[in-house]
């Protein structure tokens, strides 16, 4: 029990610190739980067979690709060109999020829009946390309306 709590506290500290990549922290945590025989091999690997885990891995890759290829920068510059730096671009972000959400799952839409919104905030010189809630709120509204 104590070993488990120590591993949990260390993992949380490394996640919060952010100096070590989160995927490495997660894998090292998994290995530590295996080494100390807190988990069996079947228990440790069972999470990788879950479709949600596979989807989240793919969404991380997709989000990174959107940012690295410049698509996020291109989308944010077009939104800024249409709306300027006024508050109207919040409406445009919500409309773009809704349009994408009509064809993509809630999680996929948020993963797709987060790099775009971060790039938009950087280019507009705005606080990122203010804009990051827009895709999440827009997806929640759609979920309430469609019961999906």
N, C-alpha and C positions, 0 to 999 in steps of 0.2 A: 504494500500500500504506500509506504513512504517513497519507494523508488518511483512509483507511478506519479506521485505528486511532484517529486523533484524534476522528473522529465517534463511534466506539464508546465511547471513554473519556468524552467529553462527555455522550453519551446516558446512560450508566450513572450518571454523577455527578448528572445531573438526575433520573433515576429514584429514586436513593437519597435525594437532597435532599428531594424531595416538595413543593417550593414551587410547581412548575409541574405542572399536571395531566398525568398519564401519557399520556393520549390525544394531547395536544398535543406532548409530547416525541416520541412515536412518529411522528406525522405529520411533524414537523419533521425528524426523522432520515431519514425516507423522502424528503422533498424535498431534503435535503442530499445524499443518495446519488444522486439524480437530477441535481442541479445540477452536481455534480462528475463526472458521467458514469461513476460506479462501477456503476450499474445502468441498464439500458435501461428504457423505459417499460413494455414487456411484462413484464419481470422484476419491476418494482416493483408492478405491479397484479395479478400472478398470484396473490398470496396472498389477495386479496379474493374470488377465485372458489372458494376452498376452503370446503367446508361446515363444517369445524371452526371456521374463523375467524368465519363467520356465526353459528354456534351460540354461540361465546364472547361475541360482541357482544350477542346476545340475552340471554344469561345475566347480563351486567353490567347491562343495562337492567332485567331482572327483579329482580336483587338490590337495585338502587337503588330500584325501585318498592316492593318489600317494606318497605324501611326507611323511605322517605318517606311511605308511606300509613299507617303505624302498625301494619301487620300484624305486624311483628317484635315491637313492643312488646306488642301484644295476646297473641301466642303466648307470649312470655316471661313475662308476668304470669300467664297461666293455668298455665304449668308451675311457676312459683314458688308459686302458690296451692295447687297439688296437693302439692308436695313441700316447701314451705318453703325455707329456705336450707341445708338439709342436703345431704349428698352424694347423696341419693336422686334429685335432679333430673338428675344425670348419667345415671342409668338411664332416666329419662323422655325425655331428649334422644335417647338411643340408640334407644329404642322409636319415637319420632316419626320419626327419620331412617330407620329400617328400614321403617316403614309407608309413608313417601313413596317410598323406594327401590324398593318393590315395583312401582311404576307409572311411575317416572321414571328416566332414565339416571343413571349415577354422577355425571357432571359436573353435571347438572341438580339432583340431590339436594344436592350440596355447595353449589352456588350458591344454592339455596333456603334451606338451613339456616344458612349463614354469617351473614346479617344477624340471624337469630333468636338465634343463639348469642351474637353480640356484644351484642345488646340484653339477653339473659339475664345475661351476665356483668356488664354495667354496673348492672343493677337489683339483682343479688345482691351487688355489691361485690367480685366475684372477679377474679382475674387472667384476662384474656381469652385469653392463649395456652394456658392450661390447658384451657379449654373448647373452643377452636377445633380441637383434634385429634380431638374426639369424632366429628363427622360424617365426617371423612376416614377415621378408623380403622374406623368402622362400614361405610362403603362398601367399604373394602378387604376386610373380612371377608366381605361379601356377594359380592364378586367372586371370592374364593377358593372360596366354596361353590357358585356357579353357573357358573363358568368363562365368564362373558360378557365 
